[in-house]
Amino acid sequence: MSDANGTAGSGTVGNGTVGSGTAADGTGRLGTNAAAEWLETDGLGGYAMGRADGARTRRYHALLTVSRRPPTERVTLVNGFDAWVETPSGRYPITTQHYAPDVAHPQGVHALVHFGNDPWPTWHFRLPDGTTVIQELVMLHGSPLVAVAWHLTEPSAAQLVVRPFLSVRDTHHTTRENGAFDFQPRVAGHRIDWRPYPAMPAITAVTNGEFTPDATWYRNFRYDEERARGLDFVEDLASPGEIRFSLHGERAILAFGSDTAGRNALLDARAVRLWDTVTATERARRAAFRTTLHRAADAYVVARGAGRTIVAGYPWFTDWGRDTFIALRGLCLAGERLDDARAILVEWARHVDRGMLPNFFPEGGASAEYNAVDASLWYAVAVHDFLAAVEGGDIATDRDAALLGRAVCDIVEGYARGTRFGIGADGTGLLAAGEAGVQLTWMDAKVGDWVVTPRVGKPVEVQALWINALRIAARWDDRWGKLAEVAQASFVERFWNEEAGCCHDVVDDGHVAGRVDSAIRPNQLLAVGGLPFPVLTGTRARRVVELAERLLWTPAGVRSLAPMDPDYRGRYGGDMRARDGSYHQGTVWPWLAGAFIEGWVRVHGDDEEVRREARARFLEPLLAHYQRTAPGHVGEIADGDAPHRPNGCPFQAWSVGEALRLSERVLRVADVQAGGAALPERAHPRRPAARGVRG
């Protein structure tokens, strides 16, 4: 097949429908949103990702994407496959593809009757002749290896044919048919090897099927999500041949791996042994996660060299400083991964430079970028919470605690003295920051030379973080506690906006003394909740929370700007300029639910009844909102306007982290299962006793 265009009839796969299959209960429904996305990760920054209905609508939807330098330099090797089942009554597709200009072929979605994601993605297909096929997909933790298996509910004479699609390209790009692609297979029994480009990773397939070489290009796959973003959305993929299986008796198995993390001995094993080993290993590993949120957290904690780090989100982010330290408190501390928290914090401690920590490590080993005012302050907060979590145990040595303390003190010393980008404390004790053309806060959208929300001066959440960092540093040096008191008094005096009943977003805006930006944004919530030491208390704190509940809170999280503001944008969409222009101008951010809900609990008394009400009123609806699009996870953003459609990065670390922190710590009550829904039909392991600092 050299050109798929025009080979199918009309119809598309991106409309959220599930086709005409009949479920076992006769309802004919899939049981989940057809456009819901699933994610499998390898613990190295690599992943497999797709949709419940099997259609690939992103350049990132792929069967095997690997990290050449974990967790960075991602390369997509295997994009997917076509598959069909041949029975005595006919040939039936069980995969769905979308081609330009707007052709769906084949449409295996019509046979799809059920999709589930526990313990890994599983699809049930019912063919027109009644044959039922089950497809499973699982990725092995610690190795770039993914395995797919198919079996019938009742053995028959059916055969399965699978045609893989390969690209071998940077995960952010697309590829086109080219003569440089080397289709030549190296076949050794159950194993097939390809190295399409000399400078790129090799691909190994392990199968119990029969491979027939038939090199061809499939042209013009269409990715609607990329089209909506104004990016290249058409791609050609290389198909090296077909693999044929008998479905009578044993499973049909096809696994793909790569040599990016060293040779995995399983790639030399026979397919059945490989499948049994991978599934037994992963079933036991995943059973140890007490809830769906605990299991989701595991996707983001990955290797960086010999250490650990946190991937900010899948599919397009790697590890960022700000995201790491916000997410760590939930993913690692509330998520019962104290060893990982220690490893991450100790590793980052060595990167303090002039009081700052990097916000970003560029691909290819380029120098780290020190371009965030808040990342270092979030690090101090993470250190505080980590040391509180491990106190009295043996997770961290006294040497570790001293190292982390020095890093925190170096941060506040550097900030107090003054560092890059005009960051420095002034006579008020408050922290000024910012230069023209540079975005330093978490509201960091920039399009060319246009900084959408510059927030130069003294941003409100930066002051809350600064005062918290000073109080934390006072554990090691008393003088920082004194500066915290000065900054606290200045905050109370300078930031309150009585007319609006909340805080200014920025004072000394643009470094102009006395000028304020009074836009109603959620940043002020961090003065009330989300941090160890509230900066705003009493009546003012309550008024901030009440205003946020009235104007900013949605079932998807917290709006980044109040709807009555003339700059408000209620829909996140269009090309990249339009999207970046609305990113922090009304778009909803679920990670901010941590500050809002914790603030709400604090101002309402923080007893069990209040926590129970907050869980039912805020957290549970938020988690339910994202189950439709990313089951088990929480996405990056959603539209500010109803129905608050999820958007942006579908799997986001700080969103999951704050949900887990809320559930396990802030809203913990005696008789409610924390951390999201309990995983079904699995024994929950006994929770280990907390360990902490040791000598």
Secondary structure as GFF3:
##gff-version 3
##sequence-region A 1 695
A	DSSP	beta_strand	37	41	.	.	.	ID=ss1
A	DSSP	beta_strand	47	51	.	.	.	ID=ss2
A	DSSP	beta_strand	62	69	.	.	.	ID=ss3
A	DSSP	beta_strand	72	87	.	.	.	ID=ss4
A	DSSP	beta_strand	90	93	.	.	.	ID=ss5
A	DSSP	beta_strand	96	99	.	.	.	ID=ss6
A	DSSP	beta_strand	103	107	.	.	.	ID=ss7
A	DSSP	three_ten_helix	108	111	.	.	.	ID=ss8
A	DSSP	beta_strand	112	116	.	.	.	ID=ss9
A	DSSP	beta_strand	122	126	.	.	.	ID=ss10
A	DSSP	beta_strand	132	139	.	.	.	ID=ss11
A	DSSP	beta_strand	145	152	.	.	.	ID=ss12
A	DSSP	beta_strand	159	170	.	.	.	ID=ss13
A	DSSP	beta_strand	186	188	.	.	.	ID=ss14
A	DSSP	beta_strand	191	194	.	.	.	ID=ss15
A	DSSP	beta_strand	203	207	.	.	.	ID=ss16
A	DSSP	beta_strand	210	222	.	.	.	ID=ss17
A	DSSP	alpha_helix	224	228	.	.	.	ID=ss18
A	DSSP	beta_strand	234	246	.	.	.	ID=ss19
A	DSSP	beta_strand	252	257	.	.	.	ID=ss20
A	DSSP	three_ten_helix	265	268	.	.	.	ID=ss21
A	DSSP	alpha_helix	271	287	.	.	.	ID=ss22
A	DSSP	alpha_helix	292	298	.	.	.	ID=ss23
A	DSSP	beta_strand	301	304	.	.	.	ID=ss24
A	DSSP	beta_strand	307	310	.	.	.	ID=ss25
A	DSSP	beta_strand	313	314	.	.	.	ID=ss26
A	DSSP	alpha_helix	321	328	.	.	.	ID=ss27
A	DSSP	pi_helix	329	334	.	.	.	ID=ss28
A	DSSP	alpha_helix	338	349	.	.	.	ID=ss29
A	DSSP	three_ten_helix	363	365	.	.	.	ID=ss30
A	DSSP	alpha_helix	375	390	.	.	.	ID=ss31
A	DSSP	beta_strand	396	397	.	.	.	ID=ss32
A	DSSP	alpha_helix	398	417	.	.	.	ID=ss33
A	DSSP	three_ten_helix	420	422	.	.	.	ID=ss34
A	DSSP	beta_strand	424	425	.	.	.	ID=ss35
A	DSSP	beta_strand	431	432	.	.	.	ID=ss36
A	DSSP	beta_strand	446	447	.	.	.	ID=ss37
A	DSSP	beta_strand	450	451	.	.	.	ID=ss38
A	DSSP	beta_strand	458	459	.	.	.	ID=ss39
A	DSSP	alpha_helix	460	473	.	.	.	ID=ss40
A	DSSP	alpha_helix	478	495	.	.	.	ID=ss41
A	DSSP	beta_strand	496	497	.	.	.	ID=ss42
A	DSSP	beta_strand	502	503	.	.	.	ID=ss43
A	DSSP	beta_strand	506	507	.	.	.	ID=ss44
A	DSSP	three_ten_helix	509	511	.	.	.	ID=ss45
A	DSSP	beta_strand	516	517	.	.	.	ID=ss46
A	DSSP	three_ten_helix	522	527	.	.	.	ID=ss47
A	DSSP	alpha_helix	538	551	.	.	.	ID=ss48
A	DSSP	beta_strand	553	554	.	.	.	ID=ss49
A	DSSP	beta_strand	557	559	.	.	.	ID=ss50
A	DSSP	alpha_helix	576	582	.	.	.	ID=ss51
A	DSSP	beta_strand	588	589	.	.	.	ID=ss52
A	DSSP	three_ten_helix	590	592	.	.	.	ID=ss53
A	DSSP	alpha_helix	593	603	.	.	.	ID=ss54
A	DSSP	alpha_helix	608	614	.	.	.	ID=ss55
A	DSSP	pi_helix	615	619	.	.	.	ID=ss56
A	DSSP	alpha_helix	620	627	.	.	.	ID=ss57
A	DSSP	beta_strand	637	638	.	.	.	ID=ss58
A	DSSP	beta_strand	646	647	.	.	.	ID=ss59
A	DSSP	beta_strand	651	652	.	.	.	ID=ss60
A	DSSP	alpha_helix	653	661	.	.	.	ID=ss61
A	DSSP	pi_helix	662	666	.	.	.	ID=ss62
A	DSSP	beta_strand	693	694	.	.	.	ID=ss63
###
